[in-house]
Amino acid sequence: MKITIFGSGYVGLVTGACLAEVGNEVLCVDIDTRKIDMLKRGEIPIYEPGLEALVLSNSQSGRLAFTTDIAAGVAHGLFQFIAVGTPPDEDGSADLQYVTAVAKSIGEHMDSYRIIVNKSTVPVGTADKVRSAVENTLKVRGKSIEFDVVSNPEFLKEGAAIDDFMKPDRVVIGTDNPRTTELLRALYAPFNRNHERLVVMDIRSAELTKYAANAMLATKISFMNELANLAERLGADIAQVRLGIGSDPRIGYHFIYPGCGYGGSCFPKDVQAMIRTAASVGYDSTLLQSIETVNARQKNKLFAYIQQHFKGDIQGKTFAVWGLAFKPKTDDMREAPSRVLMESLWAAGAKVQAYDPEAMDETQRVYGDRDDLQLCGTKEAALKNADALVICTEWQNFRAPDFDLIKQMLHQAVIFDGRNLFEPKRMEQKGFEYYAIGRGKSVLREKS
Ligand SMILES: NC(=O)c1ccc[n+]([C@@H]2O[C@H](COP(=O)([O-])OP(=O)(O)OC[C@H]3O[C@@H](n4cnc5c(N)ncnc54)[C@H](O)[C@@H]3O)[C@@H](O)[C@H]2O)c1
């Protein structure tokens, strides 16, 4: 099948590469010339495990190509995927300018039937807006050409995106037309062999499903963070509480780890957008607002511990920061808790020596050169002459470090761990002051 994908970011590129891998002819279109030039040279603009090999082999076989030529994109595919960004507007609602721009482009250039598949995360009612944008543009051209609009939200996780696309938990198809259901069923057939994964529904429900999924996951995290804060004050250990509640199959062990807050390009903006959508229909979304509030507070937690430990005397101190990406196995820094921490440290006059296995270039791009940020080549180099270690991301290779070396290199044997990587008792035995989330130690200090 011939497929065009607008937007070559995390979602567009993964979708394009996976659809090409199973034999389709895919053309990826992006307005970012630098990105497309890189992709044409075989360079991958983002870090995602397995993506490079997939893009390279499919580009070489000619099934995957890249262009900035929008007209060529519209001419190529029967399927026109929209996978562009939907960042938050000033008031938190989803900014649909990129989605509408693609819709207009399709209307401007199409000359035969097209099926427009929206993969971007968009508020309920966006498919109608896309349809109107295409219709209006066709009208200006004096043309009447048939097309369909389908909602097909994406549920991939950065860090496991290829696997998620190849073996999806579900493929949600929102449609008002049986013809499109059959076309999408055929398109997704290679990913739907083991058992039925297609969940076909009306368009508005499909649009809402994506927000519902992300809001639910964000709720689990904020709930556990709230409980961790409570556990600290009550002298309980959240790690044990997690095991105790996770054993109930209605709750489950997954996604109930407390930490220094959720980040990334999805949860924060999607919860915000949902709050705005609720407000637009006159509904006061108390729960969604609380998820946000708890998360914002949690992102300040590590800094609060640091202030407490150093009794507010942070000016001129140096902090080793391990982990910059918002989660492991990605280089994505969008809304990462590490940013809130580093920016608070800088505002208080401290310096940061940072290391991340994949997000160093992205950190450099975000913050540029500054005297109070040193990007270090290894996690050990980040410790040199630092006053303390702070952990913001749970990368595998932070889990069993050389504690003797850490002690030797730091001015003080103190670790602020936003991801609960170590056992507090063991850390105490090793002579560390260890601050984790909801695991007791910090409570005692709060009381003393
Ligand atoms: N990143 C994720 O994990 C994830 C998962 C599921 C859903 N989503 C959703 O998918 C959408 C895309 O997310 P992303 O992380 O891939 O974004 P991204 O920022 O990585 O990529 C978006 C790309 O779209 C391009 N673009 C903008 N306007 C364009 C236009 N008119 N024509 C062609 N290209 C254009 C941008 O240049 C950019 O390269 C968002 O709505 C997001 O919420 C993201």
The ligand as an SDF file (V2000), in Angstrom:
LIG
                    3D

 44 48  0  0  0  0  0  0  0  0999 V2000
    5.9940   10.9690   21.5280 N   0  0  0  0  0  0  0  0  0  0  0  0
    5.1710   10.0300   21.9570 C   0  0  0  0  0  0  0  0  0  0  0  0
    5.5460    9.1560   22.7450 O   0  0  0  0  0  0  0  0  0  0  0  0
    3.7330   10.0090   21.5010 C   0  0  0  0  0  0  0  0  0  0  0  0
    2.9720    8.8460   21.7160 C   0  0  0  0  0  0  0  0  0  0  0  0
    1.6540    8.8240   21.2790 C   0  0  0  0  0  0  0  0  0  0  0  0
    1.1020    9.9430   20.6720 C   0  0  0  0  0  0  0  0  0  0  0  0
    1.8670   11.0620   20.4930 N   0  0  0  0  0  0  0  0  0  0  0  0
    1.2470   12.2130   19.8180 C   0  0  0  0  0  0  0  0  0  0  0  0
    1.6620   12.1900   18.4650 O   0  0  0  0  0  0  0  0  0  0  0  0
    1.8470   13.5090   17.9590 C   0  0  0  0  0  0  0  0  0  0  0  0
    3.2760   13.6910   17.4750 C   0  0  0  0  0  0  0  0  0  0  0  0
    4.1480   13.5340   18.5840 O   0  0  0  0  0  0  0  0  0  0  0  0
    5.7290   13.4230   18.4080 P   0  0  0  0  0  0  0  0  0  0  0  0
    6.2950   13.1670   19.7450 O   0  0  0  0  0  0  0  0  0  0  0  0
    6.0430   12.4930   17.2840 O   0  0  0  0  0  0  0  0  0  0  0  0
    6.0660   14.9260   17.9410 O   0  0  0  0  0  0  0  0  0  0  0  0
    7.4390   15.5120   17.4010 P   0  0  0  0  0  0  0  0  0  0  0  0
    7.4970   16.9020   17.8730 O   0  0  0  0  0  0  0  0  0  0  0  0
    8.5680   14.5680   17.7200 O   0  0  0  0  0  0  0  0  0  0  0  0
    7.2670   15.4870   15.8150 O   0  0  0  0  0  0  0  0  0  0  0  0
    6.3250   16.2560   15.1330 C   0  0  0  0  0  0  0  0  0  0  0  0
    6.8890   16.5450   13.7310 C   0  0  0  0  0  0  0  0  0  0  0  0
    5.8720   17.1570   12.9400 O   0  0  0  0  0  0  0  0  0  0  0  0
    6.5190   18.0600   12.0450 C   0  0  0  0  0  0  0  0  0  0  0  0
    5.5330   18.9700   11.4510 N   0  0  0  0  0  0  0  0  0  0  0  0
    4.9120   20.0540   11.9770 C   0  0  0  0  0  0  0  0  0  0  0  0
    4.0820   20.6110   11.0870 N   0  0  0  0  0  0  0  0  0  0  0  0
    4.1520   19.8690    9.9550 C   0  0  0  0  0  0  0  0  0  0  0  0
    3.5310   19.9350    8.6860 C   0  0  0  0  0  0  0  0  0  0  0  0
    2.6380   20.8810    8.4020 N   0  0  0  0  0  0  0  0  0  0  0  0
    3.8440   19.0060    7.7680 N   0  0  0  0  0  0  0  0  0  0  0  0
    4.7380   18.0500    8.0250 C   0  0  0  0  0  0  0  0  0  0  0  0
    5.3740   17.9190    9.2200 N   0  0  0  0  0  0  0  0  0  0  0  0
    5.0850   18.8330   10.1760 C   0  0  0  0  0  0  0  0  0  0  0  0
    7.5340   18.7230   12.9480 C   0  0  0  0  0  0  0  0  0  0  0  0
    8.5400   19.3820   12.2080 O   0  0  0  0  0  0  0  0  0  0  0  0
    8.0630   17.5150   13.7270 C   0  0  0  0  0  0  0  0  0  0  0  0
    9.1650   16.9110   13.0930 O   0  0  0  0  0  0  0  0  0  0  0  0
    1.4430   14.4300   19.1170 C   0  0  0  0  0  0  0  0  0  0  0  0
    0.0970   14.7630   18.9950 O   0  0  0  0  0  0  0  0  0  0  0  0
    1.6600   13.5550   20.3370 C   0  0  0  0  0  0  0  0  0  0  0  0
    0.8510   13.9510   21.4270 O   0  0  0  0  0  0  0  0  0  0  0  0
    3.1530   11.1090   20.8820 C   0  0  0  0  0  0  0  0  0  0  0  0
  1  2  1  0
  2  3  2  0
  2  4  1  0
  4  5  1  0
  4 44  2  0
  5  6  2  0
  6  7  1  0
  7  8  2  0
  8  9  1  0
  8 44  1  0
  9 10  1  0
  9 42  1  0
 10 11  1  0
 11 12  1  0
 11 40  1  0
 12 13  1  0
 13 14  1  0
 14 15  2  0
 14 16  1  0
 14 17  1  0
 17 18  1  0
 18 19  2  0
 18 20  1  0
 18 21  1  0
 21 22  1  0
 22 23  1  0
 23 24  1  0
 23 38  1  0
 24 25  1  0
 25 26  1  0
 25 36  1  0
 26 27  1  0
 26 35  1  0
 27 28  2  0
 28 29  1  0
 29 30  1  0
 29 35  2  0
 30 31  1  0
 30 32  2  0
 32 33  1  0
 33 34  2  0
 34 35  1  0
 36 37  1  0
 36 38  1  0
 38 39  1  0
 40 41  1  0
 40 42  1  0
 42 43  1  0
M  CHG  2   8   1  16  -1
M  END
$$$$
